[in-house]
Amino acid sequence: MTSIKDLNKNTKKLFVLVLVSVFFVFQVNLQMVKAINVDNFQDQIITEELRLKVPKEFRKAWLQAEKKVWEPWLSSKDGFLGRQLFWDKEREEALILVNWKSKKSWKNIPMSEVNVVQEKFEDNVKTTLNVSKSPFQLIYEGELNKQG
């Protein structure tokens, strides 16, 4: 009789152990599935983030070149939703936030095309300021995903 009781106790312990193990395995897998979906989600609005060194004496030239060169080009691109320009006078840095319909629409633009526009931007700045090199230096380039 005692062996049957011991067997029942051991069976219950084994059942609980299996149940707890299954719960943890599915919990870990569920978290991984959620993380994979977020990382690979290409149809979500995304914001391109650019930081530039913009000395205060050249701030107006920077804004004029942005408006003349980048604004019309960006406005012609599929998926472009708008942009915001900020300037930190203490750091003498610009923050440019460009909103795109999706990462796919943003990344479908060939870098060769972006480079041509950047060259036009720099030529505009050099001509306006009568300098041989653009004073605007890229500090950071990244992307932001809207949360919530």
Backbone as CSV, one residue per row, in Angstrom:
resi,resn,N_x,N_y,N_z,CA_x,CA_y,CA_z,C_x,C_y,C_z
1,MET,0.808,-1.192,0.000,0.000,0.000,0.000,0.849,1.252,0.000
2,THR,1.897,1.195,0.795,2.747,2.379,0.853,3.404,2.649,-0.496
3,SER,3.674,1.610,-1.228,4.296,1.815,-2.532,3.325,2.479,-3.507
4,ILE,2.032,2.200,-3.404,1.034,2.846,-4.256,0.905,4.319,-3.875
5,LYS,0.916,4.612,-2.553,0.859,6.004,-2.103,2.089,6.776,-2.573
6,ASP,3.248,6.137,-2.463,4.485,6.779,-2.914,4.442,7.034,-4.427
7,LEU,3.897,6.072,-5.147,3.778,6.222,-6.598,2.854,7.381,-6.942
8,ASN,1.714,7.502,-6.258,0.785,8.614,-6.477,1.438,9.959,-6.163
9,LYS,2.177,10.043,-5.053,2.877,11.281,-4.679,3.904,11.655,-5.756
10,ASN,4.651,10.652,-6.177,5.685,10.908,-7.194,5.061,11.302,-8.532
11,THR,3.929,10.695,-8.866,3.225,11.027,-10.106,2.715,12.460,-10.049
12,LYS,2.157,12.858,-8.906,1.680,14.234,-8.742,2.836,15.224,-8.850
13,LYS,3.949,14.903,-8.204,5.134,15.782,-8.266,5.635,15.907,-9.705
14,LEU,5.675,14.784,-10.393,6.132,14.785,-11.782,5.181,15.596,-12.657
15,PHE,3.887,15.433,-12.449,2.890,16.184,-13.214,3.061,17.694,-13.000
16,VAL,3.222,18.112,-11.754,3.408,19.538,-11.442,4.703,20.053,-12.077
17,LEU,5.760,19.270,-11.985,7.041,19.659,-12.571,6.928,19.825,-14.091
18,VAL,6.256,18.891,-14.757,6.055,18.980,-16.208,5.205,20.199,-16.551
19,LEU,4.148,20.433,-15.802,3.258,21.571,-16.037,4.014,22.894,-15.902
20,VAL,4.798,23.030,-14.851,5.585,24.257,-14.644,6.615,24.420,-15.765
21,SER,7.262,23.343,-16.146,8.261,23.398,-17.227,7.630,23.844,-18.542
22,VAL,6.484,23.284,-18.864,5.772,23.644,-20.098,5.402,25.127,-20.071
23,PHE,4.929,25.609,-18.937,4.566,27.025,-18.803,5.769,27.920,-19.111
24,PHE,6.920,27.622,-18.520,8.108,28.456,-18.733,8.608,28.388,-20.169
25,VAL,8.562,27.215,-20.772,9.001,27.083,-22.161,8.120,27.922,-23.078
26,PHE,6.797,27.847,-22.909,5.892,28.631,-23.751,6.025,30.126,-23.466
27,GLN,6.263,30.495,-22.227,6.429,31.907,-21.870,7.656,32.486,-22.572
28,VAL,8.767,31.795,-22.550,9.990,32.257,-23.210,9.765,32.344,-24.711
29,ASN,9.149,31.330,-25.301,8.896,31.334,-26.736,7.954,32.462,-27.139
30,LEU,6.945,32.746,-26.320,6.001,33.814,-26.603,6.717,35.166,-26.627
31,GLN,7.614,35.388,-25.671,8.378,36.637,-25.637,9.273,36.756,-26.866
32,MET,9.874,35.652,-27.285,10.734,35.680,-28.470,9.916,35.986,-29.714
33,VAL,8.736,35.422,-29.826,7.871,35.669,-30.980,7.476,37.138,-31.034
34,LYS,7.113,37.712,-29.901,6.763,39.131,-29.860,7.947,39.991,-30.270
35,ALA,9.134,39.684,-29.798,10.328,40.463,-30.127,10.644,40.361,-31.616
36,ILE,10.520,39.206,-32.182,10.777,39.025,-33.615,9.806,39.859,-34.436
37,ASN,8.536,39.857,-34.068,7.549,40.632,-34.806,7.854,42.124,-34.759
38,VAL,8.271,42.647,-33.623,8.574,44.065,-33.502,9.782,44.423,-34.360
39,ASP,10.829,43.609,-34.310,12.042,43.915,-35.065,11.823,43.868,-36.571
40,ASN,10.983,42.995,-37.030,10.796,42.810,-38.462,9.586,43.545,-39.016
41,PHE,8.938,44.352,-38.221,7.727,45.032,-38.652,8.100,46.187,-39.563
42,GLN,7.862,46.045,-40.845,8.304,47.022,-41.841,7.238,48.056,-42.200
43,ASP,6.010,47.888,-41.745,4.926,48.776,-42.153,4.542,49.774,-41.072
44,GLN,5.416,49.996,-40.120,5.156,50.922,-39.028,5.817,52.268,-39.344
45,ILE,5.169,53.374,-38.928,5.771,54.696,-39.112,7.109,54.723,-38.389
46,ILE,8.105,55.292,-39.056,9.455,55.350,-38.504,9.988,56.768,-38.667
47,THR,10.842,57.175,-37.758,11.437,58.504,-37.811,12.946,58.380,-37.977
48,GLU,13.448,58.983,-39.017,14.888,59.063,-39.251,15.409,60.207,-38.377
49,GLU,16.482,59.957,-37.650,17.060,60.955,-36.757,18.467,61.311,-37.223
50,LEU,18.696,62.597,-37.444,20.006,63.088,-37.855,20.441,64.211,-36.914
51,ARG,21.689,64.178,-36.504,22.252,65.260,-35.691,23.465,65.816,-36.428
52,LEU,23.500,67.142,-36.521,24.574,67.831,-37.235,25.193,68.891,-36.352
53,LYS,26.464,69.130,-36.544,27.125,70.274,-35.928,26.797,71.472,-36.816
54,VAL,26.115,72.484,-36.230,25.734,73.686,-36.968,26.152,74.901,-36.134
55,PRO,27.333,75.471,-36.437,27.774,76.656,-35.698,26.769,77.802,-35.845
56,LYS,26.616,78.591,-34.779,25.572,79.623,-34.755,25.708,80.629,-35.891
57,GLU,26.926,80.942,-36.313,27.088,81.922,-37.392,26.622,81.387,-38.751
58,PHE,26.400,80.067,-38.839,25.967,79.466,-40.108,24.544,78.894,-40.041
59,ARG,23.844,79.151,-38.947,22.506,78.590,-38.760,21.538,78.994,-39.869
60,LYS,21.530,80.265,-40.265,20.612,80.725,-41.311,20.926,80.064,-42.649
61,ALA,22.194,79.926,-42.953,22.591,79.269,-44.207,22.153,77.803,-44.196
62,TRP,22.268,77.159,-43.044,21.831,75.767,-42.922,20.336,75.652,-43.191
63,LEU,19.554,76.520,-42.544,18.094,76.486,-42.735,17.702,76.768,-44.185
64,GLN,18.368,77.730,-44.819,18.061,78.057,-46.219,18.374,76.884,-47.137
65,ALA,19.527,76.244,-46.918,19.911,75.097,-47.754,18.967,73.915,-47.527
66,GLU,18.572,73.706,-46.279,17.601,72.635,-45.976,16.312,72.873,-46.756
67,LYS,15.836,74.129,-46.712,14.569,74.469,-47.367,14.679,74.385,-48.895
68,LYS,15.797,74.819,-49.421,15.969,74.864,-50.875,16.285,73.496,-51.490
69,VAL,17.062,72.681,-50.784,17.541,71.420,-51.386,16.797,70.197,-50.839
70,TRP,16.856,69.976,-49.532,16.289,68.755,-48.976,14.763,68.745,-48.976
71,GLU,14.155,69.864,-48.645,12.691,69.901,-48.532,11.969,69.498,-49.821
72,PRO,12.312,70.090,-50.975,11.608,69.678,-52.205,11.874,68.224,-52.591
73,TRP,13.110,67.784,-52.383,13.434,66.405,-52.735,12.669,65.426,-51.853
74,LEU,12.696,65.662,-50.545,11.971,64.781,-49.626,10.477,64.760,-49.941
75,SER,9.928,65.931,-50.241,8.489,66.034,-50.530,8.077,65.214,-51.751
76,SER,9.022,64.937,-52.617,8.715,64.163,-53.821,8.806,62.648,-53.595
77,LYS,9.249,62.226,-52.434,9.485,60.800,-52.168,8.245,60.106,-51.620
78,ASP,7.996,58.911,-52.134,6.907,58.066,-51.634,7.160,57.719,-50.175
79,GLY,6.149,57.866,-49.356,6.271,57.492,-47.955,6.742,58.609,-47.041
80,PHE,7.138,59.755,-47.606,7.584,60.880,-46.783,6.368,61.522,-46.123
81,LEU,6.420,61.666,-44.784,5.293,62.216,-44.038,5.559,63.608,-43.478
82,GLY,6.791,64.064,-43.557,7.126,65.386,-43.018,8.404,65.325,-42.210
83,ARG,8.848,66.506,-41.802,10.062,66.545,-41.000,10.031,67.743,-40.070
84,GLN,10.885,67.679,-39.070,11.019,68.760,-38.110,12.498,69.083,-37.957
85,LEU,12.788,70.375,-37.870,14.163,70.839,-37.690,14.271,71.540,-36.343
86,PHE,15.269,71.176,-35.573,15.515,71.779,-34.270,16.970,72.235,-34.221
87,TRP,17.225,73.249,-33.385,18.601,73.718,-33.223,18.849,74.019,-31.756
88,ASP,19.912,73.455,-31.220,20.319,73.666,-29.827,21.432,74.705,-29.822
89,LYS,21.124,75.913,-29.331,22.103,77.008,-29.392,23.292,76.783,-28.462
90,GLU,23.096,76.073,-27.353,24.213,75.811,-26.442,25.223,74.838,-27.047
91,ARG,24.729,73.800,-27.657,25.607,72.791,-28.275,25.977,73.145,-29.717
92,GLU,25.219,74.071,-30.275,25.350,74.417,-31.696,25.187,73.154,-32.551
93,GLU,24.078,72.459,-32.261,23.742,71.223,-32.963,22.318,71.293,-33.499
94,ALA,22.151,70.683,-34.658,20.822,70.568,-35.258,20.332,69.143,-35.064
95,LEU,19.035,69.034,-34.866,18.370,67.739,-34.814,17.323,67.755,-35.915
96,ILE,17.407,66.790,-36.810,16.457,66.675,-37.909,15.709,65.357,-37.735
97,LEU,14.388,65.463,-37.660,13.537,64.280,-37.547,12.698,64.174,-38.808
98,VAL,12.903,63.101,-39.560,12.189,62.888,-40.822,11.253,61.694,-40.629
99,ASN,9.970,61.939,-40.813,8.966,60.886,-40.613,8.644,60.187,-41.925
100,TRP,8.646,58.866,-41.866,8.367,58.020,-43.033,7.196,57.103,-42.736
101,LYS,6.438,56.807,-43.772,5.278,55.903,-43.665,5.710,54.529,-43.148
102,SER,6.882,54.085,-43.591,7.408,52.790,-43.163,8.914,52.761,-43.389
103,LYS,9.564,51.850,-42.718,11.003,51.672,-42.921,11.275,51.240,-44.356
104,LYS,10.385,50.433,-44.897,10.548,49.951,-46.266,10.544,51.109,-47.264
105,SER,9.596,52.050,-47.107,9.550,53.186,-48.044,10.790,54.058,-47.907
106,TRP,11.292,54.213,-46.701,12.504,55.008,-46.469,13.728,54.317,-47.077
107,LYS,13.895,53.039,-46.791,15.094,52.311,-47.223,15.054,51.935,-48.704
108,ASN,13.908,52.090,-49.361,13.836,51.829,-50.801,14.483,52.933,-51.631
109,ILE,14.787,54.050,-51.003,15.449,55.147,-51.718,16.925,54.790,-51.867
110,PRO,17.429,54.757,-53.098,18.831,54.379,-53.305,19.792,55.390,-52.668
111,MET,20.837,54.881,-52.016,21.834,55.751,-51.400,22.508,56.642,-52.438
112,SER,22.630,56.163,-53.657,23.241,56.981,-54.708,22.427,58.252,-54.933
113,GLU,21.116,58.137,-54.848,20.234,59.300,-55.009,20.374,60.258,-53.818
114,VAL,20.439,59.700,-52.612,20.629,60.510,-51.402,21.966,61.259,-51.485
115,ASN,23.004,60.583,-51.950,24.331,61.199,-52.067,24.335,62.372,-53.048
116,VAL,23.581,62.262,-54.137,23.477,63.359,-55.112,22.825,64.582,-54.454
117,VAL,21.770,64.348,-53.685,21.084,65.454,-53.003,21.996,66.062,-51.944
118,GLN,22.723,65.238,-51.221,23.660,65.745,-50.216,24.738,66.611,-50.869
119,GLU,25.200,66.199,-52.023,26.209,66.988,-52.757,25.629,68.347,-53.175
120,LYS,24.383,68.363,-53.632,23.716,69.625,-53.987,23.586,70.524,-52.755
121,PHE,23.236,69.918,-51.631,23.114,70.652,-50.372,24.457,71.300,-50.017
122,GLU,25.517,70.521,-50.065,26.843,71.037,-49.722,27.299,72.106,-50.705
123,ASP,27.026,71.925,-51.991,27.375,72.942,-52.992,26.624,74.246,-52.706
124,ASN,25.358,74.131,-52.343,24.561,75.306,-52.012,25.172,76.044,-50.822
125,VAL,25.540,75.313,-49.786,26.128,75.906,-48.583,27.470,76.569,-48.903
126,LYS,28.315,75.876,-49.636,29.638,76.429,-49.966,29.513,77.705,-50.788
127,THR,28.579,77.727,-51.729,28.365,78.925,-52.558,27.824,80.071,-51.713
128,THR,26.823,79.783,-50.900,26.205,80.816,-50.054,27.214,81.418,-49.084
129,LEU,28.045,80.570,-48.479,28.996,81.032,-47.470,30.371,81.394,-48.045
130,ASN,30.562,81.111,-49.331,31.845,81.351,-49.992,32.991,80.654,-49.240
131,VAL,32.790,79.355,-49.024,33.795,78.519,-48.352,34.098,77.308,-49.233
132,SER,35.221,76.658,-48.965,35.600,75.497,-49.773,35.061,74.184,-49.202
133,LYS,34.647,74.198,-47.930,34.147,72.987,-47.273,32.922,73.345,-46.432
134,SER,31.911,72.489,-46.464,30.700,72.717,-45.671,31.037,72.673,-44.178
135,PRO,30.539,73.632,-43.405,30.819,73.637,-41.956,29.908,72.713,-41.155
136,PHE,29.006,72.011,-41.834,28.044,71.160,-41.144,28.548,69.721,-41.139
137,GLN,28.741,69.209,-39.948,29.304,67.876,-39.779,28.242,66.936,-39.199
138,LEU,28.052,65.776,-39.827,27.121,64.771,-39.317,27.699,64.165,-38.044
139,ILE,26.904,64.217,-36.969,27.329,63.676,-35.678,26.718,62.307,-35.432
140,TYR,25.447,62.168,-35.817,24.723,60.933,-35.514,23.632,60.703,-36.548
141,GLU,23.432,59.430,-36.859,22.366,59.027,-37.780,21.706,57.787,-37.193
142,GLY,20.382,57.821,-37.050,19.686,56.670,-36.473,18.214,56.672,-36.821
143,GLU,17.471,55.826,-36.137,16.034,55.728,-36.395,15.295,55.553,-35.075
144,LEU,14.075,56.037,-35.066,13.223,55.949,-33.890,11.907,55.276,-34.273
145,ASN,11.457,54.341,-33.459,10.177,53.671,-33.667,9.191,54.175,-32.637
146,LYS,8.015,54.558,-33.100,6.975,55.046,-32.201,6.528,53.915,-31.282
147,GLN,6.386,54.231,-30.028,5.964,53.243,-29.034,4.554,53.600,-28.554
148,GLY,3.770,52.579,-28.332,2.443,52.786,-27.747,1.385,53.274,-28.644
